[in-house]
Amino acid sequence: MSLTEITRNCFQSGISAQKVLRLTVYSISWWLALCKDFVNENPILGSPESVASGISNSVLFLYRSYPADSSLNKYLVYALKDGILPLHVYVATFLSAARSADFHSGATLDFLCDLALRTHEESSQIPPPALLSPSASPLANLETVQDALCLVQTSHTMILNYHHHKLVQNSERLLSHLLSYNTDVSQMTITQVWLAYSTTIDIMRVIQLDAQVRVRLKQFAMELNRVIQDDAKAAREAQMMQSMQVAKQSVGSLNSETDVVSLGLLWQYLVKHRARDFGAGNTEKVVALLVSAWRWSSWTAPVFCTQVFVSLFTCLTSCPTLGEPALWRAFILGRVPSYLAAFQKVVSTDQGLSTDLRTAFRQGIRAALRRQDLLVPGDHFISQATGSNGASDGQTSFARKFVQQLLKADLIEQTVVQEVEPLLGPSAPAHESQDMNVDLTCDFDVRLAQDPDLLEANHWLDRIWKDENSHRPLAALVLKRFELSSTGGDVEPFGRLCQLLYTHRFALDLVSLHVKVSDLVFYALSFLEAYDCESVGDPQTGVSQVGNVVLFLQYTIIRFQFEEEVFTKDGQSFSTTFLRHTDEVLPIESAQLPETAAFHSWFKALFDSSSEGIEDSILRQAFHHP
């Protein structure tokens, strides 16, 4: 049970905010009474502000399905009147939710904005209820101001009817009130400053504002510009210091809180060289790289986690220059959460790195999800790569899927998902989620044993590729199949699997993100070494499937540019020389007697007009490796 479920159940059961529970001294809304009982029974919910945020979000969440519903409106009115929902918490949650396209209903936004203003301006309290939290960090309050800027933009771009025309003026008035608070913009990162500055300039340039609002906005823009100028000066000084360090051959470690290049290069290496020892398929070594990157930096845990997420989103946004967007999607959704879970486990057992990573992950994902300048292009590139139209095709947004994977890896809590809900973009309709209860990998394994048509098998791989929850099980299945086949066994299902891996566009790339490709090569070479053509029931089919294994090896070695000639594992070694030199022509005189006999048999079967074709005896005597 959660506050969201209590509110939803009360609302859908027809319990209005006015329905009260009569007590000996006072009366209280039945819905609020249930909420308060739940909070009292669950002290782990946190501070009063966390509880208030949960109550506000539980109501705001329902507006997506029930725009401007009068019962929901009264829920908020009663919560504000009761005091369990402070005005500054309501304003922060409402403005954050207003960023979501699901909230772009003129009637909904008109009421929510008007409620905030009326509660502040018509209050009999002295001083009136604060619109910004006096105890919150300057950065948190500035994020609320930035959300208010976005609401002003939204209100001027929406088509409003006569009844809701006040939204334009009210959004400007609310922004003016927020800007009247003493907010320290120097606490913002330079990226946030640039984003707020560009939004402010756009509003002043495009929108015809009230004179008082324009004055406040101009002052705010001047403060932001001063930070930008100071940062430019600091950047020039830092560049000079760095030049001096380079001259002394003493370049410092990571220390810029806006540096996404260092971790970005790490992610690029893992994806580009995913088949290498320190590639994406080797979790243990990837975690070692992450721990080293953190130790060498001067970042706190929250800053490091923020940069982890922002650098990943930056790489996704740079897909046109870095490679296949779908591959980066599979890496971020299907692989990164497992890295971070292993990273958290290592850090929690390291005495020298004792820190609360769960809190750091929570703060990091909150900050990263506000980077719509990265998430929107990322969704666009993924839509292009998958051939869909994104939200218009009912696709779940990339950000929403990523947060769900973090929750599944136990890196964040459900309360965090509810808190960042407005920033996650569209969710999938019911038909997209039907496969969530279907084990696609298990079905694929069964169908592979039934000799499926190549087109049908590729269709199943396409479905698995689109479902990030099936990536890891598929890679584990492939590795298991290769390992079992390495000591012999039925060549047909193994050959079909190899054929799918080297013909499907993404299959081998997906597997390479989760397992070491060098292990697959080793097991395939071991299979060729142990395979006996003389014992196969149907030599025609057997040789065809052995050919698929050979083609898989040649494709994989070239695809991932393996330079080693010998692959070693568990004390065994196999050479790939015979695969790399297939273009070499040998004179018949250099062959030994069995090879000479095989050559003449094949020559007669292929070129003698009186031959009856390639007989089974020829295939059984053939050597598939030197």
N, C-alpha and C positions, 0 to 999 in steps of 0.2 A: 504494500500500500504506500502511496505517496500523496503529497498535496495535490499534484496534478490529477490523480485518480479520484480523490475526494471531491474536488471541484467539478470534474467531469460527471461523476455519478450524481452529485446533487443537482447539477444543471439538467442532465438528461432525465432525471426523475421528477423534474418539475418543482424542485424546492427553490422558491424564490428567495431573494435576499431579505425581503420583508418578513418572511415567516420566522417568528421569534420563539425562543425558548424562555419561558417565564421562570425566573429565579426569585429567591426571597427578597433580594435587594434591587436587582436591575434586570433588564431584558437584554438579550443578545441574539443576533442573527443565528439561526440554526446552523447554517453553513459555516459561519465563523466559529461557532462552538465546536463543531467537528474538527475544524482545522486546529483550534487551540488544544483540544484533547489530544490530537495526534502529535502536536509539537511537544506537549508535556510528557507524553509517553515515549518520545524519541529524542532525548537530549543531544544525541549525536548529530542532529541537523545543523548545529552550529550556532552562530551568534544571532541576535534578533534581526540584524540586517539580512543575513542569509535566509532566515525564515520569511521575512518580508518579501525578499526577492522571489522566493519560491511561490508564495501566495500570488504575487502579482503576475508572474509568468504562467501560473496555472490558469488564470483567467484569460490572459492575453493569448495563450495558445489556442483557446477555443474560438477566438475571433476569426481565425483562418477559415473555419468551417461555418461559422455563424456570424457574418459581418454585421456589426452595429446592432446586435441583439439587445433588446431592452433589459432582459434579465441579467445578462453579463454586465451591462452598464451599471446596474444597481449593485452588483457584487462589488465592483470597484468603489462605488460611492460609499457603501457601508464599511468596506475595509479601511478607507481613508478616514471616515468619520470615527471609527472605533479606535484608530491610532496604531493598530497592529501593522498597518502599511504606511510608513512615513512618506511624505510627499516626495522627498528627494529620491527615494528608492523607486517609487512609481514612475517618476520622470525618467530615470536612467533606464529602467526596463522597457518602458513604453517607447522611448526614442530608439533604443537598440532594436526592438521588434519592428519598428516602422521602416527599418532598412529592407526588410524582407518584401519581396514582390507579393507574397500572400496577403500582406496587410494593405496593399494599395487599393483600398476601398475608401472613397471620399467620405461616406457616412461614418465609418469606423474611425478614421483619423480625425475627422471633425470633432466627434465626441471626445476622444481621448485627449486631444490637444486642449479643447475647451475646459475639460474637467481639471486639468493641471492648472490652467490660468485661474479658474474660479476658486479653486481651493487655496491658491496663493493670494489672490487679490481681494477676495471677499472674506477672508478669515478675520475673526475678531481678536485673534491672538496678537500679542506684541512681544517681540517682532513676529511677523507672519511666518508660516512654515517655509523652511528653506527649500529652494529648488535644486540646490547642489549640496551634497553631504559635507558638513564642516569637518568631519573626521576622515574623509576619504583622501587618498593621495591626490596631488595636483594632476597627475597623469590620468587617473580615473575620471576626474571631473572634466578634463579636457576632451576625453573620449566622448563624454555626454554632449559637450558643445559641438563636437564634430558630427555626432548623430543629428543634432538639431540643424546644423547646416544642410545635411542631406534631406531632412524633412522639408526645409524651405524649398530646396530644388524640386523635390517630389511634388509638393503642393502646387507649384507653378507649371508643372508639366502634365498634371492630371486634368481630365475633363470633369468639372464639377457642376452639379445642377444648382438651381437657385437656393435650395434648402441648405446646402453645405458650402456655400461660397465663403463663409467665415474662415475656413481652414487656411486660406492664403494669409489673411491678416493675423490670425491667431498664431500661426507658425512663426511669423516674423516677430510678434510680440514675445513669444516664448524665448526665441533666440536672443532678443534684446535683453530680457531679464537675465538669462544665463551669462551673457557677456558682461553684465554689470558686476558680476562677482570677480574678485581679484584672483585670476588664474595665472599661475606661473608657467608660461609656455616654454621656458628654458628646460623644463623637466622632460619635454617630448624628445624623441629621437629625431634626427634630421629628416628621416623618411616621413615620419608623421607630420613634421612641420611643413614639408614640401606639399604633402597631400592636402593639409588643411589650408595652406596658403593658396594653392591652385583652386580649391573649391570656393574659397572666399572671393578671390578675384573673379571667377566665373559668375558667381551670384551678383556681384556688384556691376559687372559688365553687361550681363544679359537681362537681369530682372529689375524692374522699376520698383524700388523699395521705398518704404516710409522714411522720411528725412531722419528721424531719430535712430532708426535701425541702421541706416546707411552710415551715420556718424560712428556708431558703436562698431560696425563692421570694419570701417576704415581704421579705427584705432587698433582693432584686433589684427588686421593685416599688417600694420606697421610694426607691432610687436613680433609677429612671425617673421617679417622681413629682417628685423634686427638679429634674430637668432640665425637666420640663413646667412647673413653677412658675417656674423661672428664665426659661424662654422666654416665659411670659406676662408676666413683669415686663419682659423685654427688648422684647416687642411693644408694651407700653404706652409705654415710653420712645421706641421708634422712631416710634410714632404721634405723640407729642408733638414729636419732631424734625421729622417730616414736616409737621405743622401749622405749625411755625415756618418751614419752607422755603416752604410754600405762601404764607404771609403775606408772605414776601420775594420771591415769584414766582421761586423758584429750586428747582424740584423736581428731585431727583437722578435718575440713570438707574437701570437695572436692577441690583440688587446682592443680592437675596435668593436664596439657593440653593434655597428652597422655593417660589419664585414660578413658578406654571404659568399665571398669568393672561395675562402679556404675550405669550408665544408662543402661548397658546391663542387669544387675540384675533386674532393673525396668521393662524392656520389657519382660524378662523371666517370671516375676511374673504375668504381665498382661495377657500373653498368657496361662500360665499353670493354673492360677486361674481365667480364663476369666468369669466364672459364679458367682464369688464372688462379694461382694459389691464394692470392689475396683478393679474389673476385667476389661477386655477390653470392656465389654458391657456397662459400665457406664462412658460416656464421661465426665461428670461434675467432677467426682472424679479423673479420669485419669489426667485431666488438672490441678487439684489441686496438684497432685503428681509432675507434671512437673514444676509447678511454685515453689513448695517447693524445688525441686532438684536444680533449678537455684538459688534461694535465698541462699541456704545453701552452694553453691559453690562460688568460687572466680573467676569464668569464666566470660569473657566478652561475649556479645551476639554472635559475630561471632564464638568464640571458643565453646560456648554451642551448637549452631546449627550444627557446624561441628561434634561435639561428638555425637549429636543425630543421624545424618546420618551414621557416621562410626560405632557406636555401633549397629545400626540396621543391617548394612551389615555384621558385625562380627557375630551377632546372626544367620543370614541366613547361613553364611559359617560354623557355628558350628552345623548345622541341624542334622548331624548323631548322635550327642550326646544330642541335645536338643529336638528332636522329629521330627514330620512330616514336611518336607520342604514345601509342598504345603500349610500347615496351616500358616507357617511364610510368605509365599508369599502373601496369602490372607490378613494377618494382616498388612504387610508393605504397600501393594498397596491399599487395600480397606479401611484401618482404620486409619493408621498413619496420612495421610494428613488432615483428619477431626480433629484429636487431635491438630495438629499444627495450623490449622485455628482457632480453639477455644482458643488455648493458645495465639495466636497473639491478638485475640480480648480482652482477659483478661488483657494482658500486656499493651495494648494500652489505657485501661481505668484506669490503676493503676498508681497513681501519683508517687509512690515509685519505679516503674520499667519502667520509661519512657525511651524508646530506639527505634531505627529504626530496627525492626525485619525483614523487607523485604530485607534490605541490608545484614543482618546477614544470612538469609536463602540463599541468592544468593551466598555469600562467602562460606557458609558451603557446599552447594551442589557442587560447583566447586571443593573444596578440596576433598570431599568424592568420587567424580567420578573418581579421579585420582588413587584411591585405586583398581587397577586392580587385586591385590593379593586377594581382597575380592570379587569383582564382578564376576570374571571368575569362581571361585569355586561355588559361589551362583547360577549362571546360570546352572552350571553342575548339582547341586543337584536338582534344579527345573526340569530340563529336565528328570532326572531319575525318579522323583516323578510323572511326567505327562506322562511318556512313550514316550517322543519325543527325537529327536536328536539335540535340540537347533537350532542353526543357519542353520544347514544342512537341517532341516525340514521347513525352512522359518519362524521360530518363531521370534517374536520381542524380543529383549533382555530385561531382567528384568530392567536394568538401564533406558532404554528408556521409558518403561511403567511407572516407578516410577516418572521420570521427568514430564511426561504428566499428571500424577495425581496431582503433585504439582502445575502445571500450571492450571489445572482445579479447584483446591482449591484456586486459586488466591494468592499463596504464592510466586511465581516468575513470571517474565514477559517473553513474547515470545522471547525477545532479549537474555535472558539468555539461553533459549533452543537452539537458533541458535549458541550461543557462545560455548556451551558444546557439540554440535552436534558430533564432531569427537570422543568423549569419550563414546558415548551412545551405541555402538555396532550395530548389524544388525537391520534393520527395516523390518516389515512384508510386504510381497507382497500384492497385492490388494485383493486376495481371503480371507486373514485372517481378513481383515477389513470390510468385507461385513456385518458382524453382528453388526457393530457399529451403524447403522441406524435402527436396529430392537430392539424393546422393548421385550427382552427375558422374563422378569418378568411378563409383561402383558399377553403375550402368554401363559406362564405357568399357570397363574391364570385362564385363559379361559379354557385351557385344563383340569385343575384339576376339574372344575365344570362339565366336560363332561364325568366323570368316565373313565379316560385313563387307558390303560394297565400299570401295574407296571413297566415293562421294558421301555416303552415309557416315562413315567414320570421321571424315573431315567436318561434317556438320556437327557431330558431337564435340569435336575439339573446338570448334567455333563457340559453342555454348559454354564449354568449360573456360575458354579464354575470357569470355565476358563476365564470368562469375568468379570474382576474386577469392571467394571462400573455397573454391575447388582447385586453386593453383597448387597449393602445398600438397594436398592428397594426390594429385596427378603426378607430381614430381616424385613423391614417395613410391607410387605404383610403378612408374617407369624404372626407378632405381632397383626396386625389388625384382621386377621382371628380368632386368639385365643380370642381376646377381644370380638368380636362380638358373638362368640360361647359360651362365659362364661355364658350368661343369657338364654341359650337354643338355639333352631334353628335346622336346618337340620343336622343330625348326620353323614350322608354319606360323604360329602366333607370334614368335619372336621376330621372324622376318617381316610380318605385316606391321608390327610395332615400329621396326626400324624404317620401313617404307613411309609410314605416317610421319615420323620425326624428320625425315629429310625432304618430304614433299609439302607438308603443311607450312603455311607462312610463319606461324608464331610458335608452334609446338616446341621446337628445340630451344628457342629463346626463353620460353616460359620455364622449361625444365632447368635451363642453365642458371636461372636466378635462385634456384633452391638446392641444387645438388652440384657436386663437382663433376664437370663434363669429362675430366680426365679419368674418373672412375668408370663412366659409361664406355669410354674408348677401351679401357683395360678389360672390362668384362666382355666386350664384343670380340676383342682379340683372343681372349681366353676361349670363347665359344668356337671361333674358327680353328683354334689349335686342337680342340677336343672333338670337333664334329667329324663323324665317320659317314662318308657317302655310301659305303657298302651295306650299312644296316638300315637305311631309310626305305620305307615302304614304297613310296612313289618318287623315284629319283628325278623325274622331270620337274615336279613341284618343288622338291627339296633343293635342287640346284638353283631354281628361280629365287627361292627365299634366301639362300646363302648369298646370292647376288645382291639382294636388298641389304644384307648385313654389310657386305663389302662396300656398297655405294654409301651406306650410312657412315662408315668409317672414313671414306675418302672425303665426303661432304663435310663431316664434322672437323676433321683435321685441317682442311683448308678454310672452312668457315671461321674457326676460332684461331687460326694461324699458330697451331702447335708447332714448335720448332724441335722438340725432343724426338729422337728416333726410337727411343725405348720407353715403354710405360711400365712402371714397377708398382706393385702393391702386395702386401702380406708376403714378402719374400719371393714373389714370382715376377718375372720380367718377360715382356713380349715386344718384339721389334715390329716397326711399321715400314721397314725398308721396301718390302715387296709391294706395298700399296703406293709408295711414293715414286716408284720407278716403273710404272706400267708402260711407259713409252719406249723403254729400252728394248732394242731388237738384238736377240742372241742368235748366233749361227747354230744350225742343227747339229754340227759336229761337237759343240760344247756340251750337249745334253748327255745324260747318263742313259743306260739301257731302258729302264722303265719309262723315262720321259720321252725317249725316242719312239717307243711303241705307242704311247699315248698320242704323240704328235701324228704318227701315220694313221692311226685309227680316226682321229678327228679330221685329218686332211681328206681321207677317203669319204667319210660321212658327209662332208660339206661340199666337196667339189667333184666327186665321181658320179656320173650320171646314172650308173647302175646301182648306186647305193640306195637302200631303203630308208635312209634317214638316220638320225641320232638314236641309237639303241640304248636301252637301259644299261647294258653291260659296259658301254663306253662311259656313261655317267658314273657308274659305281667305281670304275677304276681311276676316275679323274682325281687329281690332287687340286684342291682349291687353294693351297698355300704351298710355298717352296719347302 
